[in-house]
């Protein structure tokens, strides 16, 4: 299938055979990648990102480039050359993007008949519903396939691909860090209510404040590959959404730089933190308030791992499917006047100096946990959780140890599905390592509760691997002997 750049290089090809290969890697981008210049994308972006406050879409204007290179940057930014869908949106783009910086050059947008002669479509496949043609346009000859906008009038003209010009790119959907913004906080500052911010793997040394917005900030590759290092004192990540239903932070390792961060993560109202690895030796790991949830996370080496608190309203926080190990204080329920209840669910603890504590008005409710430090009563197990590789060879519990449940762990198939709180769709069915939840281990008797296969306790779901047997070991006892012949004869006599 020809790419768009290849189509431009062969204008003699009949239009009906051209395919608008929007998702393919075009020649310009391939050359840039081969030269190691992909990171130079923003060097050829003159304007942007400019955020449409009504939609959260980001707009960019390139320098004057060949059309194929404009498409390359659209692909790089995970967007399209822009639609102009109605008069108000077209006026906004004209004033805030096309004319920005005093630009006087006609500027490409995403309208063309590249796919089929005479059929004008936007680059994302949308039909044409609004037009602002210049007099005598559209001059829809075989050579004129692409649309430019005159900055002076806002009118549209069809031109050939031979014209170098700036281009307008629109990026919708999740905001990408660092592809669009260099830091997570910069992306949050630009985001509008309800948006998702996707963070590529790497180290991000910064403090993060949701600025009261209902946002989802999630890593693309997960906590093993994506780290937030909180710098300086105060709060590391402050999820302070006013309307927090659906807001949250997912898939990060979160540590501090040695400057006594108070709390690495603060989650308020109904926000959710999931799939995180958290360690703060001189302060707190996660502070939950109102109805916030901490799910599928590892807390190791914190002064205080998790605290659920109340404030002006009662606190009803949840810690579920977490591994809480090697902390000075594990889980705390703290009341500031109003009652504070922490539901500690489907989790495992080990080697915490003080595993649980509360003040007057604070209460811990334990359900379906494996707790090594001592019995807490109720439907919980006082047992060692048995990890695959924790602690490591140095005898110290660390973030990089292997906290998956070993075969034979009492935490396998021991969780309570029915009490597990719902977390965002991107996270709710996966453990800290990205393994699906609710995997059954057939040789283990279920000790949990709720419908379907029981989830395991702790941050990681155990993955059952069926043992390999020798074909001659007919009775599957690990030995090939005369008992196997007896088992064969008996089975043969019984039939199916």
C-alpha positions as CSV (number, residue, x, y, z in Angstrom):
1,X,0.0,0.0,0.0
2,X,1.5,3.4,-1.0
3,X,2.1,5.9,1.7
4,X,0.9,9.5,1.4
5,X,4.4,10.7,0.6
6,X,4.8,8.0,-2.1
7,X,1.4,9.2,-3.5
8,X,2.8,12.7,-3.8
9,X,5.8,11.5,-5.7
10,X,3.6,9.9,-8.4
11,X,1.0,12.4,-9.5
12,X,0.5,10.5,-12.7
13,X,-1.2,7.6,-10.8
14,X,-5.0,7.8,-11.3
15,X,-6.7,9.1,-8.2
16,X,-9.0,6.1,-7.8
17,X,-6.0,3.9,-7.1
18,X,-4.6,6.2,-4.4
19,X,-5.1,5.2,-0.7
20,X,-5.1,7.7,2.1
21,X,-2.7,5.6,4.2
22,X,-3.1,7.7,7.3
23,X,-1.5,5.4,9.8
24,X,1.5,4.3,7.7
25,X,5.1,5.5,8.3
26,X,5.8,7.9,5.5
27,X,9.1,8.4,3.8
28,X,9.9,11.7,5.6
29,X,9.4,10.3,9.0
30,X,11.4,7.1,8.2
31,X,14.3,9.3,7.0
32,X,14.1,11.4,10.2
33,X,14.0,8.4,12.4
34,X,17.0,6.8,10.6
35,X,19.0,10.0,11.2
36,X,18.0,10.1,14.9
37,X,16.1,13.4,14.4
38,X,12.7,12.4,15.7
39,X,13.3,14.4,18.8
40,X,13.7,17.5,16.6
41,X,10.0,17.6,15.9
42,X,9.4,20.7,17.9
43,X,12.2,22.5,16.1
44,X,9.8,22.7,13.1
45,X,6.7,23.6,15.1
46,X,6.3,27.3,15.0
47,X,3.1,27.5,17.2
48,X,1.7,25.2,19.8
49,X,0.4,23.4,21.6
50,X,-2.5,25.8,21.6
51,X,-5.4,24.3,23.6
52,X,-9.0,24.7,22.6
53,X,-10.6,25.4,26.0
54,X,-13.9,23.9,24.9
55,X,-12.6,20.5,23.9
56,X,-9.0,20.1,25.2
57,X,-7.8,19.5,21.6
58,X,-4.2,20.7,21.0
59,X,-3.3,22.6,17.8
60,X,0.1,23.1,16.3
61,X,1.4,25.1,13.3
62,X,4.5,23.9,11.5
63,X,7.1,25.9,9.8
64,X,6.8,26.2,6.0
65,X,7.4,22.6,4.9
66,X,6.6,20.1,2.1
67,X,3.2,18.5,2.7
68,X,4.8,15.1,3.3
69,X,6.8,16.6,6.2
70,X,3.7,18.1,7.7
71,X,2.0,14.7,7.7
72,X,5.2,13.3,9.3
73,X,4.8,15.7,12.3
74,X,1.0,14.9,12.4
75,X,2.0,11.2,12.8
76,X,4.7,12.0,15.3
77,X,2.2,14.0,17.4
78,X,-0.5,11.3,17.0
79,X,-2.8,13.8,15.3
80,X,-4.1,14.8,11.9
81,X,-3.9,17.9,9.7
82,X,-6.8,19.8,11.1
83,X,-10.5,19.8,10.4
84,X,-12.5,23.0,10.2
85,X,-15.9,21.8,11.3
86,X,-18.0,24.9,11.7
87,X,-17.7,28.7,11.5
88,X,-16.9,29.3,15.2
89,X,-14.3,26.6,15.3
90,X,-12.8,27.7,12.0
91,X,-12.6,31.3,13.3
92,X,-10.9,30.1,16.5
93,X,-8.2,28.2,14.5
94,X,-7.7,31.1,12.2
95,X,-7.2,33.6,15.0
96,X,-5.3,31.4,17.5
97,X,-3.2,29.2,15.2
98,X,-3.0,30.2,11.6
99,X,-2.6,34.0,12.2
100,X,-0.4,33.5,15.4
101,X,2.9,35.3,15.4
102,X,1.8,37.5,12.4
103,X,1.8,34.6,9.9
104,X,0.8,35.8,6.4
105,X,1.4,32.5,4.5
106,X,-1.5,30.4,3.3
107,X,-1.6,27.4,5.6
108,X,-2.5,23.7,4.9
109,X,-5.4,22.2,6.7
110,X,-6.6,18.6,6.4
111,X,-9.1,18.8,3.5
112,X,-8.3,17.0,0.3
113,X,-9.6,14.7,-2.5
114,X,-6.5,12.5,-2.4
115,X,-8.5,9.3,-1.9
116,X,-10.9,9.8,-4.8
117,X,-11.0,12.7,-7.4
118,X,-13.7,15.1,-6.5
119,X,-14.5,13.6,-3.1
120,X,-13.3,16.1,-0.5
121,X,-12.7,14.6,2.9
122,X,-10.9,15.6,6.1
123,X,-7.7,13.8,7.0
124,X,-9.4,11.8,9.8
125,X,-12.1,10.6,7.3
126,X,-14.8,13.0,8.3
127,X,-17.2,14.3,5.7
128,X,-17.2,17.9,4.6
129,X,-20.1,19.7,6.3
130,X,-18.8,23.3,6.4
131,X,-17.0,25.4,3.8
132,X,-15.4,28.8,3.4
133,X,-14.2,28.8,-0.2
134,X,-12.5,31.8,-1.8
135,X,-14.2,33.1,-5.0
136,X,-13.8,30.7,-7.8
137,X,-13.0,27.8,-5.5
138,X,-12.9,24.9,-5.2
139,X,-10.8,24.7,-8.4
140,X,-10.9,21.0,-8.3
141,X,-8.6,20.1,-11.1
142,X,-6.5,16.9,-11.2
143,X,-3.5,18.9,-9.9
144,X,-5.2,20.7,-7.1
145,X,-5.9,18.2,-4.3
146,X,-5.1,20.0,-1.0
147,X,-6.6,22.9,0.9
148,X,-4.9,26.0,2.3
149,X,-6.4,28.8,4.3
150,X,-5.6,32.5,3.6
151,X,-4.7,34.1,6.9
152,X,-6.0,37.5,5.8
153,X,-9.5,36.4,4.8
154,X,-9.9,32.9,6.2
155,X,-11.0,31.7,2.8
156,X,-10.0,28.3,1.4
157,X,-8.2,27.4,-1.8
158,X,-7.3,24.1,-3.4
159,X,-3.6,23.9,-4.4
160,X,-1.1,21.2,-5.5
161,X,1.3,19.4,-3.3
162,X,4.2,21.3,-4.8
163,X,3.5,24.3,-2.6
164,X,5.6,24.6,0.6
165,X,3.5,26.1,3.4
166,X,2.8,25.9,7.1
167,X,0.3,23.3,8.2
168,X,-2.2,23.1,11.1
169,X,-2.2,19.9,13.1
170,X,-4.9,18.9,15.6
171,X,-4.3,16.3,18.3
172,X,-7.4,15.0,20.1
173,X,-7.8,12.5,22.9
174,X,-5.1,11.7,25.5
175,X,-2.3,14.3,26.1
176,X,1.1,12.7,25.5
177,X,4.1,13.3,27.8
178,X,6.9,14.1,26.8
179,X,5.8,14.1,23.1
180,X,3.6,17.1,23.5
181,X,4.6,18.5,26.9
182,X,8.0,17.9,28.5
183,X,6.7,17.4,32.0
184,X,3.6,15.8,33.6
185,X,2.8,19.1,35.4
186,X,2.9,21.1,32.1
187,X,0.4,18.6,30.6
188,X,-1.9,19.0,33.7
189,X,-1.8,22.7,33.4
190,X,-2.9,22.6,29.8
191,X,-5.6,19.9,30.3
192,X,-9.3,20.5,30.6
193,X,-11.7,18.7,33.0
194,X,-12.1,15.0,32.3
195,X,-9.0,14.5,30.1
196,X,-6.4,11.7,30.2
197,X,-2.7,12.2,30.2
198,X,-0.5,9.4,29.0
199,X,3.1,9.4,30.1
200,X,5.8,7.5,28.2
201,X,8.5,5.6,30.1
202,X,11.3,7.6,31.8
203,X,12.2,9.5,34.9
204,X,10.2,12.6,35.8
205,X,11.7,14.7,38.6
206,X,8.9,17.1,39.6
207,X,6.1,17.8,41.9
208,X,2.6,17.3,40.6
209,X,-0.7,19.0,41.4
210,X,-3.9,18.2,39.7
211,X,-5.0,21.8,40.2
212,X,-8.5,20.7,41.3
213,X,-9.2,19.1,37.8
214,X,-10.7,15.7,37.3
215,X,-8.0,14.0,35.3
216,X,-6.5,10.6,34.7
217,X,-2.7,10.5,34.6
218,X,-1.4,7.1,33.6
219,X,1.9,5.6,32.3
220,X,2.0,3.8,29.0
221,X,4.5,1.1,30.1
222,X,3.7,0.7,33.8
223,X,5.5,1.3,37.1
224,X,8.6,-0.8,36.2
225,X,9.5,1.7,33.4
226,X,8.0,5.0,34.6
227,X,9.2,6.8,37.7
228,X,8.2,10.1,39.3
229,X,10.8,11.5,41.7
230,X,9.4,14.0,44.1
231,X,11.8,16.9,44.6
232,X,11.9,19.1,47.7
233,X,9.6,19.2,50.7
234,X,5.8,19.1,50.6
235,X,3.5,16.8,48.7
236,X,4.7,14.8,45.8
237,X,1.5,14.1,43.8
238,X,-1.6,16.0,44.9
239,X,-4.8,14.6,43.5
240,X,-7.2,17.3,44.7
241,X,-9.9,17.0,42.2
242,X,-13.1,18.8,43.3
243,X,-15.2,16.4,41.2
244,X,-13.0,13.4,41.5
245,X,-15.2,10.6,40.2
246,X,-12.9,8.7,37.8
247,X,-9.8,10.8,38.5
248,X,-6.6,9.1,39.4
249,X,-3.0,8.1,39.0
250,X,-2.0,4.8,37.5
251,X,1.2,2.9,36.8
252,X,4.2,4.7,38.3
253,X,7.1,4.1,40.6
254,X,7.1,7.1,43.0
255,X,10.1,7.9,45.2
256,X,11.6,11.0,46.7
257,X,15.0,12.7,46.1
258,X,16.1,12.7,49.7
259,X,14.5,16.0,50.6
260,X,11.9,14.8,53.1
261,X,8.8,14.8,51.0
262,X,5.8,14.8,53.4
263,X,3.6,12.5,51.4
264,X,4.4,11.0,48.0
265,X,0.8,10.8,47.0
266,X,-2.3,12.5,48.4
267,X,-5.6,11.2,46.9
268,X,-8.9,13.0,47.9
269,X,-12.6,12.5,47.4
270,X,-13.3,9.5,45.1
271,X,-10.0,9.4,43.2
272,X,-8.1,6.2,42.7
273,X,-4.4,5.4,42.8
274,X,-3.5,2.0,41.2
275,X,-0.6,0.0,39.8
276,X,2.1,2.0,41.7
277,X,5.3,1.2,43.5
278,X,5.9,3.7,46.4
279,X,8.8,4.2,48.7
280,X,9.4,7.2,51.0
281,X,11.9,6.4,53.8
282,X,11.6,9.7,55.5
283,X,7.9,10.4,55.2
284,X,4.5,9.0,54.0
285,X,3.6,6.9,51.0
286,X,-0.1,7.5,50.3
287,X,-2.6,9.7,52.2
288,X,-6.2,8.9,51.4
289,X,-9.2,10.9,52.4
290,X,-13.0,10.9,51.9
291,X,-13.7,7.8,49.6
292,X,-10.3,7.5,47.9
293,X,-9.0,4.1,46.9
294,X,-5.5,2.7,46.7
295,X,-5.4,-0.5,44.6
296,X,-2.9,-3.0,43.2
297,X,0.2,-1.3,44.5
298,X,3.4,-2.0,46.4
299,X,4.4,0.0,49.4
300,X,7.9,-0.8,50.7
301,X,10.4,1.1,52.8
302,X,8.1,4.0,53.9
303,X,8.1,5.7,57.2
304,X,4.2,5.4,57.0
305,X,2.9,3.3,54.1
306,X,-0.7,4.3,54.0
307,X,-3.0,6.6,56.0
308,X,-6.7,6.9,55.6
309,X,-8.1,10.1,57.3
310,X,-11.3,12.0,57.9
311,X,-11.7,15.7,57.8
312,X,-14.8,17.8,57.7
313,X,-16.6,14.7,56.5
314,X,-16.2,11.0,57.5
315,X,-13.5,9.1,55.8
316,X,-14.3,5.7,54.1
317,X,-11.1,4.9,52.3
318,X,-10.1,1.6,50.8
319,X,-6.7,-0.2,50.5
320,X,-7.1,-3.2,48.2
321,X,-4.9,-5.8,46.6
322,X,-1.7,-4.1,47.9
323,X,1.6,-5.5,49.2
324,X,2.7,-3.6,52.3
325,X,6.2,-4.7,53.3
326,X,9.2,-3.4,55.2
327,X,7.7,-0.1,56.4
328,X,8.1,1.4,59.8
329,X,4.3,1.9,60.1
330,X,2.0,0.0,57.7
331,X,-1.6,1.2,57.6
332,X,-3.1,4.0,59.8
333,X,-6.7,5.1,60.3
334,X,-6.7,8.7,61.5
335,X,-9.7,10.7,62.7
336,X,-9.8,14.4,62.8
337,X,-13.2,14.8,64.5
338,X,-15.2,12.8,62.0
339,X,-15.0,9.0,61.9
340,X,-12.3,7.5,59.7
341,X,-12.7,3.9,58.4
342,X,-10.1,2.1,56.3
343,X,-11.1,-1.1,54.5
344,X,-8.0,-3.2,54.2
345,X,-8.9,-5.8,51.6
346,X,-7.2,-8.6,49.6
347,X,-3.7,-7.5,50.7
348,X,-0.6,-8.9,52.2
349,X,1.7,-7.5,54.9
350,X,5.1,-8.6,56.1
351,X,8.0,-7.2,58.2
352,X,6.3,-3.8,59.1
353,X,7.5,-2.6,62.5
354,X,4.0,-1.5,63.4
355,X,1.7,-3.1,60.8
356,X,-1.5,-1.3,61.8
357,X,-2.6,1.5,64.1
358,X,-5.4,4.0,64.6
359,X,-6.3,6.9,66.8
360,X,-9.7,7.4,68.6
361,X,-12.3,7.7,66.0
362,X,-10.2,5.7,63.5
363,X,-11.1,2.1,62.6
364,X,-9.5,-0.6,60.4
365,X,-11.7,-3.2,58.9
366,X,-9.8,-6.3,57.6
367,X,-11.1,-8.6,54.9
368,X,-9.4,-11.5,53.1
369,X,-5.8,-10.5,53.8
370,X,-2.6,-12.5,54.5
371,X,-0.9,-10.8,57.4
372,X,2.5,-12.1,58.6
373,X,3.0,-9.9,61.7
374,X,0.1,-11.3,63.8
375,X,-3.6,-12.3,63.8
376,X,-6.2,-9.6,63.4
377,X,-9.2,-11.9,63.6
378,X,-12.0,-12.3,61.1
379,X,-11.7,-13.7,57.6
380,X,-7.9,-13.2,57.4
381,X,-4.9,-15.4,57.4
382,X,-2.0,-15.0,59.9
383,X,0.7,-16.4,57.6
384,X,3.8,-15.6,55.7
385,X,2.7,-14.5,52.1
386,X,5.7,-16.3,50.4
387,X,7.2,-14.1,47.7
388,X,9.1,-15.3,44.7
389,X,12.2,-13.1,45.4
390,X,11.7,-10.8,48.4
391,X,13.7,-9.9,50.3
392,X,16.6,-10.2,47.9
393,X,20.1,-11.5,48.5
394,X,20.9,-8.6,50.8
395,X,18.0,-9.5,53.2
396,X,16.4,-6.1,52.8
397,X,13.0,-5.5,51.2
398,X,13.4,-3.1,48.2
399,X,11.2,-1.8,45.4
400,X,13.2,-3.9,42.8
401,X,12.6,-7.3,44.6
402,X,10.1,-9.8,43.2
403,X,6.9,-9.6,45.2
404,X,4.9,-12.1,43.1
405,X,3.3,-14.9,45.1
406,X,5.3,-18.1,45.0
407,X,3.6,-21.4,44.3
408,X,2.1,-22.6,47.5
409,X,1.5,-19.1,48.9
410,X,-1.6,-18.9,51.1
411,X,-2.6,-15.7,49.3
412,X,-3.4,-17.6,46.0
413,X,-7.1,-17.6,45.2
414,X,-7.8,-16.1,48.7
415,X,-9.2,-12.6,47.8
416,X,-12.8,-11.3,48.1
417,X,-14.0,-10.3,44.6
418,X,-17.3,-9.0,45.9
419,X,-15.8,-6.3,48.1
420,X,-13.2,-5.1,45.6
421,X,-13.8,-1.5,44.6
422,X,-14.2,-0.6,41.0
423,X,-11.2,1.3,39.6
424,X,-10.9,2.9,36.1
425,X,-11.4,0.6,33.1
426,X,-7.7,0.9,32.1
427,X,-6.7,-0.6,35.4
428,X,-9.5,-2.6,37.0
429,X,-8.7,-6.0,35.6
430,X,-4.9,-5.9,36.0
431,X,-2.3,-6.3,38.7
432,X,0.8,-4.2,39.3
433,X,2.7,-6.1,36.6
434,X,0.0,-5.9,34.0
435,X,-1.2,-9.5,34.5
436,X,-5.0,-10.0,34.3
437,X,-6.8,-10.3,37.7
438,X,-9.0,-13.3,38.6
439,X,-6.7,-16.0,37.3
440,X,-7.6,-19.4,38.8
441,X,-4.9,-21.7,40.1
442,X,-6.5,-25.2,39.6
443,X,-4.5,-27.1,42.2
444,X,-5.3,-24.6,45.0
445,X,-8.6,-24.7,46.9
446,X,-10.3,-21.3,46.7
447,X,-10.4,-19.6,50.2
448,X,-11.7,-16.3,49.0
449,X,-15.2,-15.1,48.2
450,X,-17.4,-13.6,45.5
451,X,-18.4,-14.6,42.0
452,X,-16.0,-16.1,39.5
453,X,-12.4,-17.2,40.0
454,X,-11.0,-15.6,43.2
455,X,-8.4,-12.9,42.9
456,X,-5.2,-13.4,44.7
457,X,-4.1,-11.2,47.7
458,X,-1.4,-8.6,47.2
459,X,-0.3,-6.5,44.3
460,X,0.4,-9.4,42.0
461,X,-1.8,-12.1,40.6
462,X,-0.2,-15.6,40.7
463,X,0.2,-17.1,37.2
464,X,-0.3,-20.9,37.2
465,X,2.0,-22.9,35.0
466,X,0.8,-26.4,34.4
467,X,3.6,-28.9,35.2
468,X,5.1,-31.0,32.5
469,X,4.8,-34.7,33.0
470,X,6.7,-37.6,31.4
471,X,4.2,-39.5,29.1
472,X,5.2,-42.7,31.0
473,X,4.2,-41.3,34.4
474,X,0.6,-42.4,34.0
475,X,-0.4,-41.8,37.6
476,X,1.4,-38.4,37.7
477,X,3.3,-39.1,40.9
478,X,6.7,-38.0,39.5
479,X,8.0,-41.6,39.0
480,X,7.9,-44.1,36.2
481,X,7.3,-47.5,37.8
482,X,5.0,-50.5,37.9
483,X,2.3,-48.4,39.5
484,X,2.0,-46.5,36.2
485,X,1.1,-49.8,34.5
486,X,-1.5,-50.6,37.1
487,X,-3.0,-47.1,36.6
488,X,-3.0,-47.7,32.8
489,X,-4.8,-51.0,33.1
490,X,-7.4,-49.6,35.4
491,X,-8.1,-46.7,33.1
492,X,-8.2,-49.0,30.1
493,X,-10.8,-51.2,31.8
494,X,-12.9,-48.3,33.0
495,X,-13.0,-46.7,29.5
496,X,-14.2,-43.2,28.9
